[in-house]
Amino acid sequence: MEWRASFPMYDFPWLEAAHDSLWSGIAEGLVRRGWTGVPSALTHGDDAHPLWHEQELLLSQSCGWPLVDELQGKVATIGAFEYDIASADGPTCRSQIMMRCGSSLPTPESLSAMTAAVNSLVSLSGWISLVRAFPELDGVWPGQVIVTGAHANSLAMLQAGDADLAAVDAVSIAQFSVGRPELLAGLVVVGQGPRIPCLPIIGPLSFGAEQRADVRSAIDEALSSRAGIEAAKPLLIKRFHARDYRDYEPVQAMSIRSAEGISRTHRLSAGSPGGSAGATESS
């Protein structure tokens, strides 16, 4: 069988070459360990959700919430990257609460009059982090919510005045500052969401301890090679951490109830990165 692999969550156009270089090292490591059917190239641009469920799945990156919801009991958890960003602490980080410059800081009392922009209602870094950034709400968002389809679109809605605040994945913000700095113009960070685990690297549920160990070793080796070190720089990857499903179980306690009013829009422009926290915008 020919496997498929992807790193979809931060696979912005300006990072595809770096992801390809990193994958090349991982693939070589798996082949050295006797694996067959290892793809020579990553899958780019496809919707990540179907791939997570395919029999051909070898390796991918999902969001923390789908892992404990949509994917529970359906995939193996391999690990997570630690990123070189300010809010990182090992393989965890905090989403950033963003508003337009000059806006009044949000309070639990003022949120009912505010419109939130969120990339997805199954996004740990977006929707769930936004609601849980205000513990007083007890998991219930009092204001309006617009589902934008992507963190980049949420930022654009803030800039246009169509939304008042958003929780945006911290790695995406760091990447936008390099590849799409115009998305951050006129916006400011006013707070942070709760600490959450970084995006999980996943494989098929059929992976046993030996296969998971092979993949973890191949990732570590790739990141320590000269090519891997160079690839990791634009990807903001500091190191890889082996993780198991139990490391994500606490996320389940962050479940929230629906907002009073939710509208959906997909303001995707031709120049938008499209798609968690990154390119797929589900983190």
C-alpha positions in Angstrom: 0.0 0.0 0.0 1.2 3.5 -0.8 0.8 5.6 2.3 0.0 9.3 2.4 1.4 12.0 4.7 0.7 15.6 5.4 1.5 18.5 7.8 -1.6 20.5 7.0 -2.1 22.7 9.9 0.6 25.3 9.2 1.2 24.4 5.6 1.1 28.0 4.3 2.4 28.5 0.7 5.7 30.0 2.0 6.3 27.0 4.2 5.6 24.1 1.8 9.2 23.8 0.8 10.4 23.6 4.4 7.7 21.0 5.2 8.8 19.0 2.1 12.4 19.1 3.3 11.5 18.0 6.8 9.4 15.2 5.4 12.2 14.0 3.1 14.3 13.3 6.2 11.5 11.6 8.0 10.7 9.4 5.0 14.4 8.4 4.6 14.5 7.4 8.3 11.4 5.2 7.9 12.8 3.5 4.8 16.1 2.8 6.6 14.0 1.1 9.2 12.5 -1.2 6.6 9.2 0.6 6.0 7.7 0.2 2.5 5.2 2.4 0.7 6.5 5.5 2.3 5.5 8.5 0.1 8.4 10.5 -1.3 6.3 13.7 -1.1 3.8 15.3 1.3 0.1 15.8 0.3 -0.5 19.6 0.1 -3.7 21.5 -0.1 -6.2 18.8 0.5 -8.8 19.0 3.3 -7.1 17.4 6.3 -10.2 15.9 7.8 -10.8 13.1 5.2 -7.1 12.2 5.2 -7.2 11.6 9.0 -9.7 8.9 8.4 -8.2 7.3 5.3 -6.7 3.8 5.4 -3.6 5.3 3.6 -2.8 7.6 6.5 0.8 7.3 7.5 1.4 10.6 9.3 -0.4 13.9 9.7 -1.1 16.7 12.1 -4.5 17.4 13.6 -6.0 19.8 16.0 -6.3 19.0 19.7 -10.1 19.1 19.8 -10.7 16.8 16.9 -8.2 14.3 18.4 -10.4 13.9 21.6 -13.7 14.2 19.6 -13.8 13.3 15.9 -10.7 11.1 16.1 -11.0 9.4 19.5 -10.2 5.8 19.1 -9.5 6.2 15.4 -5.9 7.3 15.2 -2.6 6.8 17.1 -1.0 9.8 18.8 2.7 10.1 18.0 3.8 13.4 19.5 3.9 17.2 19.1 6.3 19.8 18.0 7.6 22.5 20.4 7.5 25.9 18.7 9.8 28.9 19.0 7.1 31.4 20.1 6.7 33.5 23.2 3.8 31.6 24.7 5.4 28.2 24.3 6.2 26.0 27.3 7.4 22.7 25.9 4.8 21.2 23.6 2.1 23.6 24.8 1.2 27.2 24.0 -1.6 29.8 24.4 -3.8 31.4 21.8 -3.7 35.1 21.5 -6.9 37.2 22.0 -6.8 40.0 19.4 -8.7 43.2 18.8 -8.3 46.4 16.7 -5.9 48.9 18.1 -7.7 51.4 20.4 -10.5 49.0 21.3 -11.7 48.9 24.8 -10.4 45.8 26.6 -13.0 43.0 26.9 -14.6 42.2 30.2 -17.1 39.4 31.0 -19.8 42.1 31.2 -19.0 43.7 27.8 -18.8 40.4 25.8 -22.6 40.2 25.2 -22.3 43.3 23.0 -19.3 42.0 21.1 -19.1 39.9 17.9 -16.4 37.2 18.0 -14.7 35.8 14.8 -13.7 32.2 15.1 -12.1 30.0 12.5 -14.1 26.9 13.4 -16.5 25.7 16.1 -14.2 22.6 16.6 -11.0 24.7 16.9 -9.1 24.4 20.2 -7.0 27.4 19.4 -9.9 29.5 18.2 -13.4 29.0 19.5 -12.6 26.9 22.6 -9.6 29.0 23.6 -11.7 32.2 23.2 -14.5 31.1 25.5 -12.1 29.6 28.0 -10.1 32.8 28.1 -12.9 34.1 30.3 -13.4 31.6 33.1 -16.3 33.6 34.5 -18.4 32.6 31.5 -18.5 28.9 32.6 -18.2 27.7 29.0 -21.1 29.8 27.6 -20.3 32.7 25.1 -22.8 35.5 25.6 -22.3 37.4 22.3 -22.6 36.9 18.6 -20.2 34.5 16.8 -19.2 34.5 13.1 -17.5 31.4 11.8 -14.9 32.5 9.3 -13.3 29.3 8.1 -9.7 30.4 8.8 -7.6 32.3 11.3 -6.5 34.6 8.5 -10.2 35.4 7.8 -10.9 36.1 11.4 -8.0 38.7 11.4 -9.4 40.2 8.2 -12.9 40.6 9.8 -11.3 42.3 12.8 -9.6 44.7 10.5 -12.8 45.4 8.6 -14.8 46.1 11.8 -17.1 43.1 11.1 -16.0 41.5 14.4 -14.6 42.8 17.7 -12.3 40.1 18.9 -10.9 36.7 18.1 -8.6 34.0 19.6 -5.9 33.2 17.0 -3.4 30.4 17.1 -0.1 31.7 18.3 2.0 29.8 15.8 -0.2 31.1 13.0 0.3 34.7 14.2 4.1 34.2 14.2 4.0 32.8 10.7 1.7 35.6 9.4 4.2 38.1 10.8 6.7 36.7 8.3 4.6 35.6 5.3 1.4 37.8 5.6 2.3 40.8 7.8 -0.6 42.8 6.4 -3.0 40.5 8.2 -1.8 41.9 11.5 -1.8 45.6 10.7 -4.0 47.6 13.0 -4.5 44.7 15.4 -3.2 44.2 18.9 -3.0 41.3 21.4 -5.1 42.0 24.5 -5.0 38.7 26.3 -4.3 35.0 26.1 -6.3 31.8 26.1 -5.6 28.9 28.5 -2.5 26.8 28.0 -3.2 24.0 25.5 -1.2 21.2 24.0 0.3 21.9 20.6 -1.1 20.2 17.6 -0.8 16.4 17.7 1.1 14.4 15.2 -1.0 11.4 14.4 -0.8 8.0 12.6 -3.2 5.1 12.0 -4.7 3.4 14.9 -3.0 0.2 13.8 0.4 1.6 14.8 1.7 -0.4 17.7 4.5 0.6 20.1 7.2 -0.5 17.6 5.7 1.6 14.7 5.2 4.6 17.0 8.8 4.3 18.2 10.1 4.1 14.6 8.2 7.3 13.6 9.3 9.2 16.7 12.9 8.2 16.1 12.7 9.2 12.4 11.3 12.6 13.3 14.1 13.2 15.9 16.7 12.2 13.4 15.3 14.4 10.7 15.3 17.4 13.0 18.9 16.8 14.0 20.2 16.6 10.5 21.6 19.6 8.7 18.7 19.7 6.3 16.2 19.3 9.1 17.8 22.0 11.2 17.4 24.4 8.2 13.9 23.3 7.5 12.9 23.7 11.2 13.9 27.4 11.3 11.1 28.8 9.1 8.7 26.3 10.6 9.5 27.6 14.1 10.0 24.1 15.3 12.4 23.8 18.3 12.1 20.1 18.9 9.8 17.1 18.8 8.1 15.6 21.9 6.7 12.1 22.1 3.1 12.4 23.2 0.3 9.9 23.9 -3.4 10.3 23.8 -3.5 10.7 27.5 -1.6 14.0 27.1 -4.6 15.4 25.3 -7.4 14.0 27.5 -7.5 17.1 29.7 -8.7 19.0 26.6 -12.0 17.2 27.0 -12.7 19.2 30.1 -12.6 22.4 28.0 -15.8 21.5 26.2 -18.2 24.5 25.8 -21.8 25.1 25.1 -23.0 26.8 21.9 -23.3 30.6 21.6 -26.7 32.3 21.5 -26.3 33.3 17.9 -23.9 31.9 15.4 -23.6 32.9 11.8 -21.3 31.4 9.2 -19.3 33.1 6.6 -16.3 32.1 4.5 -14.5 35.2 3.4 -11.7 33.5 1.4 -9.8 35.9 -0.9 -7.5 34.7 -3.6 -4.5 35.6 -1.5 -5.8 33.9 1.6 -3.7 31.0 3.0 -7.1 29.2 3.2 -7.9 26.5 5.5 -5.8 25.7 12.1 -4.6 26.9 13.3 -2.8 27.1 10.1 -3.5 26.2 6.6 -6.4 23.9 7.5 -7.4 26.2 10.4 -8.8 23.6 12.7 -6.3 23.8 15.5 
